[in-house]
Amino acid sequence: MGDPKADEQLKQLKDFAINFNRLSQYCFNDCIFDFTKRELSDKESHCADNCMERYLKMNQRISKRFEEFQSMAIEKAQEIQNVNLNPS
């Protein structure tokens, strides 16, 4: 590969696209049920808005918990390393 910064940006773009597609598919399947009209009904629109909001909140919550667990794992690994370097 080339530039690490460009590679990371491409990865972030791909991750965003994957999450957007998941969100779209999930909320479409959950909320859209009337294919006889071109526009969404108020019920479908409201459902899609709520679905998107719930999905994004859930994603943020999972990301936050992952960060917390990562931080705890790093602290634990540092403690183990310190014990191994300074045995009593």
MDTraj code that builds the backbone (N, CA, C; nanometers):
import mdtraj as md
import numpy as np

residues = "MET GLY ASP PRO LYS ALA ASP GLU GLN LEU LYS GLN LEU LYS ASP PHE ALA ILE ASN PHE ASN ARG LEU SER GLN TYR CYS PHE ASN ASP CYS ILE PHE ASP PHE THR LYS ARG GLU LEU SER ASP LYS GLU SER HIS CYS ALA ASP ASN CYS MET GLU ARG TYR LEU LYS MET ASN GLN ARG ILE SER LYS ARG PHE GLU GLU PHE GLN SER MET ALA ILE GLU LYS ALA GLN GLU ILE GLN ASN VAL ASN LEU ASN PRO SER".split()
xyz = np.array([
    [0.0841, -0.1176, 0.0000],
    [0.0000, 0.0000, 0.0000],
    [0.0883, 0.1234, 0.0000],
    [0.0242, 0.2390, -0.0108],
    [0.0972, 0.3639, -0.0198],
    [0.0973, 0.4412, 0.1093],
    [0.0402, 0.5552, 0.1033],
    [0.0362, 0.6492, 0.2152],
    [-0.0531, 0.5955, 0.3279],
    [0.0030, 0.5788, 0.4484],
    [-0.0779, 0.5260, 0.5601],
    [-0.1979, 0.6143, 0.5930],
    [-0.1819, 0.7453, 0.5818],
    [-0.2931, 0.8362, 0.6114],
    [-0.4055, 0.8171, 0.5098],
    [-0.3699, 0.8048, 0.3832],
    [-0.4709, 0.7826, 0.2786],
    [-0.5381, 0.6470, 0.2969],
    [-0.4599, 0.5463, 0.3360],
    [-0.5163, 0.4132, 0.3606],
    [-0.6172, 0.4167, 0.4749],
    [-0.5839, 0.4901, 0.5813],
    [-0.6744, 0.5022, 0.6961],
    [-0.8023, 0.5766, 0.6562],
    [-0.7888, 0.6805, 0.5761],
    [-0.9063, 0.7546, 0.5304],
    [-0.9957, 0.6674, 0.4437],
    [-0.9352, 0.5864, 0.3589],
    [-1.0122, 0.4950, 0.2742],
    [-1.0847, 0.3918, 0.3606],
    [-1.0161, 0.3404, 0.4623],
    [-1.0793, 0.2445, 0.5536],
    [-1.1976, 0.3088, 0.6246],
    [-1.1813, 0.4323, 0.6721],
    [-1.2902, 0.5018, 0.7399],
    [-1.4080, 0.5239, 0.6455],
    [-1.3795, 0.5581, 0.5209],
    [-1.4866, 0.5773, 0.4224],
    [-1.5610, 0.4456, 0.3980],
    [-1.4873, 0.3369, 0.3863],
    [-1.5504, 0.2061, 0.3658],
    [-1.6357, 0.1674, 0.4871],
    [-1.5818, 0.1900, 0.6080],
    [-1.6578, 0.1592, 0.7296],
    [-1.7859, 0.2420, 0.7364],
    [-1.7755, 0.3701, 0.7006],
    [-1.8946, 0.4561, 0.6993],
    [-1.9972, 0.4034, 0.5996],
    [-1.9528, 0.3672, 0.4802],
    [-2.0438, 0.3167, 0.3772],
    [-2.1115, 0.1874, 0.4223],
    [-2.0364, 0.1003, 0.4869],
    [-2.0923, -0.0253, 0.5361],
    [-2.1990, 0.0028, 0.6417],
    [-2.1679, 0.0914, 0.7369],
    [-2.2657, 0.1254, 0.8411],
    [-2.3886, 0.1936, 0.7835],
    [-2.3693, 0.2823, 0.6880],
    [-2.4822, 0.3500, 0.6240],
    [-2.5716, 0.2496, 0.5523],
    [-2.5112, 0.1565, 0.4807],
    [-2.5891, 0.0548, 0.4095],
    [-2.6647, -0.0362, 0.5058],
    [-2.6003, -0.0728, 0.6172],
    [-2.6683, -0.1538, 0.7197],
    [-2.7886, -0.0793, 0.7756],
    [-2.7655, 0.0468, 0.8098],
    [-2.8729, 0.1298, 0.8651],
    [-2.9881, 0.1405, 0.7659],
    [-2.9568, 0.1705, 0.6417],
    [-3.0602, 0.1846, 0.5388],
    [-3.1398, 0.0558, 0.5215],
    [-3.0700, -0.0555, 0.5122],
    [-3.1360, -0.1844, 0.4917],
    [-3.2228, -0.2217, 0.6114],
    [-3.1667, -0.2046, 0.7316],
    [-3.2398, -0.2402, 0.8526],
    [-3.3676, -0.1574, 0.8653],
    [-3.3555, -0.0249, 0.8526],
    [-3.4720, 0.0621, 0.8702],
    [-3.5720, 0.0459, 0.7556],
    [-3.5234, 0.0226, 0.6348],
    [-3.6137, -0.0015, 0.5223],
    [-3.6977, -0.1263, 0.5481],
    [-3.6313, -0.2334, 0.5870],
    [-3.7033, -0.3587, 0.6125],
    [-3.8008, -0.3463, 0.7283],
    [-3.7662, -0.2650, 0.8271],
    [-3.8482, -0.2504, 0.9462],
    [-3.9661, -0.1547, 0.9265],
    [-3.9501, -0.0548, 0.8401],
    [-4.0464, 0.0566, 0.8373],
    [-4.1242, 0.0734, 0.7066],
    [-4.0705, 0.0297, 0.5965],
    [-4.1345, 0.0572, 0.4679],
    [-4.2142, -0.0655, 0.4256],
    [-4.3447, -0.0453, 0.4079],
    [-4.4299, -0.1601, 0.3768],
    [-4.5325, -0.1306, 0.2678],
    [-4.5501, -0.0037, 0.2302],
    [-4.6488, 0.0307, 0.1278],
    [-4.5765, 0.0750, 0.0009],
    [-4.5802, -0.0114, -0.1007],
    [-4.5113, 0.0178, -0.2256],
    [-4.6068, 0.0659, -0.3344],
    [-4.7270, 0.1072, -0.2954],
    [-4.8240, 0.1538, -0.3946],
    [-4.8125, 0.3033, -0.4206],
    [-4.7325, 0.3756, -0.3406],
    [-4.7160, 0.5199, -0.3573],
    [-4.5686, 0.5540, -0.3710],
    [-4.5432, 0.6693, -0.4324],
    [-4.4047, 0.7146, -0.4474],
    [-4.3503, 0.7743, -0.3182],
    [-4.4356, 0.8358, -0.2383],
    [-4.3921, 0.9009, -0.1140],
    [-4.4146, 0.8085, 0.0046],
    [-4.3361, 0.8357, 0.1085],
    [-4.3555, 0.7618, 0.2330],
    [-4.4787, 0.8146, 0.3048],
    [-4.5482, 0.7273, 0.3716],
    [-4.6582, 0.7725, 0.4567],
    [-4.5972, 0.8381, 0.5809],
    [-4.6793, 0.9119, 0.6538],
    [-4.6311, 0.9741, 0.7771],
    [-4.5815, 0.8670, 0.8748],
    [-4.6537, 0.7563, 0.8812],
    [-4.6158, 0.6474, 0.9709],
    [-4.4792, 0.5896, 0.9313],
    [-4.4591, 0.5670, 0.8014],
    [-4.3315, 0.5139, 0.7543],
    [-4.2173, 0.6124, 0.7800],
    [-4.2430, 0.7380, 0.7535],
    [-4.1410, 0.8409, 0.7735],
    [-4.1021, 0.8517, 0.9208],
    [-4.2011, 0.8522, 1.0068],
    [-4.1774, 0.8599, 1.1510],
    [-4.0998, 0.7367, 1.1973],
    [-4.1387, 0.6214, 1.1506],
    [-4.0714, 0.4966, 1.1858],
    [-3.9249, 0.5008, 1.1409],
    [-3.9002, 0.5438, 1.0176],
    [-3.7639, 0.5502, 0.9651],
    [-3.6784, 0.6477, 1.0464],
    [-3.7348, 0.7630, 1.0824],
    [-3.6612, 0.8599, 1.1645],
    [-3.6252, 0.7994, 1.2997],
    [-3.7227, 0.7372, 1.3645],
    [-3.6972, 0.6748, 1.4950],
    [-3.5970, 0.5605, 1.4842],
    [-3.6092, 0.4834, 1.3788],
    [-3.5187, 0.3709, 1.3565],
    [-3.3751, 0.4213, 1.3426],
    [-3.3568, 0.5244, 1.2623],
    [-3.2237, 0.5798, 1.2405],
    [-3.1659, 0.6325, 1.3726],
    [-3.2473, 0.7034, 1.4485],
    [-3.2010, 0.7592, 1.5751],
    [-3.1604, 0.6484, 1.6731],
    [-3.2429, 0.5445, 1.6826],
    [-3.2104, 0.4323, 1.7718],
    [-3.0820, 0.3617, 1.7285],
    [-3.0680, 0.3406, 1.5986],
    [-2.9502, 0.2728, 1.5447],
    [-2.8237, 0.3528, 1.5754],
    [-2.8290, 0.4836, 1.5533],
    [-2.7120, 0.5669, 1.5774],
    [-2.6770, 0.5731, 1.7254],
    [-2.7780, 0.5837, 1.8111],
    [-2.7531, 0.5836, 1.9557],
    [-2.6924, 0.4509, 1.9999],
    [-2.7440, 0.3410, 1.9470],
    [-2.6908, 0.2100, 1.9802],
    [-2.5453, 0.1991, 1.9336],
    [-2.5168, 0.2459, 1.8152],
    [-2.3816, 0.2405, 1.7607],
    [-2.2863, 0.3236, 1.8469],
    [-2.3297, 0.4416, 1.8902],
    [-2.2472, 0.5256, 1.9762],
    [-2.2225, 0.4568, 2.1102],
    [-2.3260, 0.3957, 2.1644],
    [-2.3128, 0.3276, 2.2937],
    [-2.2164, 0.2101, 2.2839],
    [-2.2259, 0.1334, 2.1782],
    [-2.1350, 0.0204, 2.1583],
    [-1.9918, 0.0710, 2.1423],
    [-1.9736, 0.1777, 2.0669],
    [-1.8391, 0.2341, 2.0481],
    [-1.7805, 0.2815, 2.1801],
    [-1.8622, 0.3462, 2.2612],
    [-1.8153, 0.3942, 2.3905],
    [-1.7752, 0.2782, 2.4804],
    [-1.8575, 0.1751, 2.4855],
    [-1.8260, 0.0570, 2.5674],
    [-1.6985, -0.0121, 2.5168],
    [-1.6814, -0.0183, 2.3860],
    [-1.5611, -0.0781, 2.3287],
    [-1.4379, 0.0009, 2.3732],
    [-1.4464, 0.1342, 2.3686],
    [-1.3358, 0.2180, 2.4140],
    [-1.3051, 0.1924, 2.5613],
    [-1.4091, 0.1800, 2.6439],
    [-1.3893, 0.1528, 2.7864],
    [-1.3192, 0.0197, 2.8076],
    [-1.3619, -0.0835, 2.7354],
    [-1.3005, -0.2149, 2.7496],
    [-1.1563, -0.2141, 2.6986],
    [-1.1316, -0.1416, 2.5908],
    [-0.9956, -0.1299, 2.5381],
    [-0.9056, -0.0633, 2.6411],
    [-0.9550, 0.0430, 2.7023],
    [-0.8779, 0.1143, 2.8033],
    [-0.8473, 0.0227, 2.9215],
    [-0.9470, -0.0534, 2.9654],
    [-0.9262, -0.1469, 3.0764],
    [-0.8251, -0.2547, 3.0385],
    [-0.8320, -0.3045, 2.9156],
    [-0.7402, -0.4083, 2.8702],
    [-0.5971, -0.3540, 2.8643],
    [-0.5813, -0.2306, 2.8193],
    [-0.4479, -0.1699, 2.8134],
    [-0.3918, -0.1523, 2.9536],
    [-0.4749, -0.1038, 3.0462],
    [-0.4309, -0.0874, 3.1849],
    [-0.3893, -0.2217, 3.2449],
    [-0.4671, -0.3236, 3.2203],
    [-0.4375, -0.4568, 3.2733],
    [-0.3060, -0.5099, 3.2145],
    [-0.2873, -0.4898, 3.0846],
    [-0.1637, -0.5353, 3.0197],
    [-0.0433, -0.4607, 3.0763],
    [-0.0588, -0.3318, 3.1044],
    [0.0506, -0.2546, 3.1633],
    [0.0814, -0.3033, 3.3046],
    [-0.0227, -0.3358, 3.3816],
    [-0.0019, -0.3890, 3.5163],
    [0.0751, -0.5206, 3.5111],
    [0.0370, -0.6075, 3.4194],
    [0.1045, -0.7371, 3.4049],
    [0.2491, -0.7158, 3.3627],
    [0.2709, -0.6248, 3.2716],
    [0.4065, -0.5961, 3.2258],
    [0.4915, -0.5414, 3.3403],
    [0.4331, -0.4533, 3.4217],
    [0.5060, -0.3981, 3.5363],
    [0.5413, -0.5068, 3.6368],
    [0.4492, -0.5992, 3.6610],
    [0.4743, -0.7090, 3.7538],
    [0.5857, -0.7981, 3.6993],
    [0.5839, -0.8241, 3.5700],
    [0.6873, -0.9089, 3.5092],
    [0.8237, -0.8409, 3.5103],
    [0.8265, -0.7104, 3.4967],
    [0.9536, -0.6388, 3.4965],
    [1.0089, -0.6178, 3.6372],
    [0.9189, -0.6089, 3.7352],
    [0.9581, -0.5841, 3.8741],
    [0.9013, -0.6912, 3.9674],
    [0.9475, -0.8156, 3.9537],
    [0.8920, -0.9199, 4.0407],
    [0.9349, -0.8947, 4.1850],
    [0.8440, -0.9222, 4.2755],
    [0.8722, -0.8983, 4.4190],
    [0.9214, -1.0218, 4.4861],
])
top = md.Topology()
chain = top.add_chain()
for i, resn in enumerate(residues, 1):
    res = top.add_residue(resn, chain, resSeq=i)
    for name in ("N", "CA", "C"):
        top.add_atom(name, md.element.get_by_symbol(name[0]), res)
traj = md.Trajectory(xyz[None], top)
